[in-house]
């Protein structure tokens, strides 16, 4: 049986017959139609009653009958999303289904929103909403949840469920409550019940599981809980897992937490493995340290074979980490390898620690100094199990040590050459160094003299007292002086004056003592003999290597030996108490006088250290000492004194105090970027300004690391100059560009000087970088501007020359024609004679202008061709005044000439004559009518430079400088119209002066006069 296809489908009939409830909405959410299945639901009524009503009214009608649709916010979001996207599925609000038994009269509906669009324009026309009854699925889910709750409540594990993003407790089993002291409150967030868990990571994991739905587990995870009453913190270990809980639609609604308390197992196992774990940890720490520290770490077995090398060794030496371990010996140069081998053999043989110093080759081939410390280790039986070597770079320390050794050698050489016995002690007074003079005198060895060995060469009867006084001075930190005998190498005792001064660090703490012993045997013998014979005293005094003098009891000096006279360069006849003080340095005079007066008043021993002027005006340091000779009643009979030259000793003390820090402090205070380098050219020091400018570290800049900062275009020339200076020892100087920390280049003037030792060998290079960037730019700009100005001046001169030359011929022709016209023509007009006069004056002005233009060119060219000479100013001024004599007499002008202080200058005579002529003629031309001109000419030297200044001053009309100042030296500028002129005089004067490197200054007051100052 066949049927024919209908011409069109009846979609309204089909829509009404659909078994599931449907509703059609317009894009604004208003009901357009609903089918019969939806109209059959309670509370809906007739389908025709709903078109035009909002969707919310339909939802409210169903909810009133116990039918739960998605909530209003879900509808709003779904309607908005479906306009521009795909179909949306909205879930009903079924929370009450989980909280209480499901009432049979209620139903839950899921809504699916399907957009319907126009085929041609894709415009949204309708929203087709399908309702699906999901009540049975929700009932099944609720039943399963309840069954799960009953099962979990019986489990011995710790179980809890939380819901929502805030993780509110929904279920806890008895085990969970027992462990947590019943602190978990249903419906309350976990963070509120257990705030101490916030910082332990559990909340973050819960957030992750809730957000992603992925399970998470942890083994033996530490958990710290705080007792709610006592505040006691208890630590547990748990194996736990977090599993997401989903609704019937698959959406995550909560998290199930399952945990087992494994605290006892963890603690038991950890206690059992504590020793092993500690050993493992320490081994890992050691390996981590050896891998990270900038030290070579090598392990050896008992036979000396290398078993381990840390990574830093390969990084520093550039050797292959895959090569055999014993190839590490190749990094030590052949000359130093026996030192390292000997240390290894000694450690293997004795099992004792050891150390050695040798060089190692860096990855760039440079040999650097290293120090190694070898430490053996034993096994459980006490047998040598191997040894470790820690090798640290000490290159800079080695260089500083060598430099210090050289400095000490220089100091020792200086100290060995002074006349005194010198020594150095530590802060406690323990003497650790003597100069060679000491050993030569005592005949002792350095080993015998160490520490308190000096007591061996003292008089046994006096040494105890000397030691007490010495230690008292040490403890007080005050200078020490004492006199005592010392045993010479031949067994004879000689008397010495021993003095020591403390050497302090920057904080004022005593770190060293420097002392000298001066032989005063002859002085003491002299003092003893003086009691018997004054003449014998004078004879002995003249033989002493010191300045010897005597004074009366009141302090008046009555005798100096010839050595003193030779030093002072003065006769002894007029020497006295006040007079000898005149030879003492002014800064020391008051202090010395006070000590001398104090000694006279107290009749006690006198001593002072001061500077005494030598015959050539130089001052040297002396130690002045005096002892009184008394009569049996104790009265002073005479003072006997000496002045001992301690200049070298004083300098030595100052060197010891200052040599360590002076040089570097000096370099740091300089405004330049300073540096030092060794004799091979490798940089050894940079000032802080270097690091601030470059942003680099010393490790990056040391040796030749500075090359990377030089501009590539300048590097070749800089290296050539530096290598030349290194080879010849000549001073280094270079202008080059250097990169700062921002990558910008700046110009620097780089200079370096070699410092040589006493043998003439270069010991160090000291240099400085001076920033000349702005100066370089200004100089380049000035050079360019000077070149342009030179070309402009040449063009101007050529133009003026051409113009003046080309103008002369037509003007000459015009003058000839005019002269012939006036000679042959007959003029009937009475004003013709006046016009002829005007024309003649115009021709004269034109001739004057052409002559002035020619003069400008002539000045410029003569400047290049005519040399300067010594010009006497007075004759030149007289010559110029004589050439203007007619104007001078006519105006009654007077002149005042004063060239006494500077009668002669170096200048081109013809040009200076032109300057004088223009200035004097201007003073006459622009005189005030009715006031005789008074013109003053003088020359004086500049107070700062000493160069001559020529001044020309008048009492004429003056110039309004506020109005015409900027135009003063411009070509063809005139400032007075009542007399004729070309406006070229001042221009020409200024041009002449500037061409000779000078300048012209003008000051003027209207109706009072003008002053021109020419600085040559």
Secondary structure, 3 states (H helix, E strand, C coil): CCCCCCCCCCHHHHHHHCCCCEEEECCCCEEEEECHHHHCCCCCCCHHHCCCCEHHHHHHHHHHCCEECCCHHHHHHHHHHHHHCCCEEECCCCHHHHHCCCCCCCEEEEEEEEEEECCCCCCEEEEEEEEEECHHHHHHHHHHHHHHHHHHHCCCCEEEEEECCCCEEEEECHHHHHHCCCCCCCCCEHHHHCHHHHHHCHHHHHHHHHHHCCCEEEEEEEEEEECCCCCCEEEEEEEEEEEEEECCCCCEEEEEEEEEECHHHHHHHHHHHHHHHHHHHHHHHHHHHHHHCCCEEEEECCCCCEEEECHHHHHHHCCCCCCCHHHHHHHCCHHHHHHHHHHHHHHHHHCCCEEEEEEEECCCCCEEEEEEEEEEEECCCCCEEEEEEEEEECHHHHHHHHHHHHHHHHHHHHHHCCCCEEEEEECCCCEEEECHHHHHHHCCCHHHHCECHHHHHECCCCHHHHHHHHHHHHHHCCCEEEEEEEECCCCCEEEEEEEEEEEECCCCCEEEEEEEEEECHHHHHHHHHHCCCHHHHHHHHHHCCCEEEEECCCCCEEEECHHHHHHHCCCCCCCCHHHHHCCECHHHHHHHHHHHHHHHHHCCCEEEEEEEECCCCCEEEEEEEEEEEECCCCCEEEEEEEEEECHHHHHHHHHHHHCCCHHHHHHHHCCCEEEEECCCCCEEEECHHHHHHHCCCHHHHCECHHHHHECHHHHHHHHHHHHHHHHHCCCEEEEEEEECCCCCEEEEEEEEEEEECCCCCEEEEEEEEEECHHHHHHHHHHHHHHHHHHHHHHHHHHHHHHHHHHHHHHHHHHHHHHHHHHHHCCCCCCCHHHHHHHHHHHHHHHHHHHHHHHHHHHHHHHHHHCCCEEEEHHHHHHHHHHHCHHHHHHHCCEEEEECCCCCEEEECHHHHHHHHHHHHHHHHHCCCCCCCCEEEEEEEECCCCCCEEEEEECCCCCCCHHHHHHHCCCCCCCCCCCCCCCCCHHHHHHHHHHHCCCEEEEEEECCCEEEEEEEC
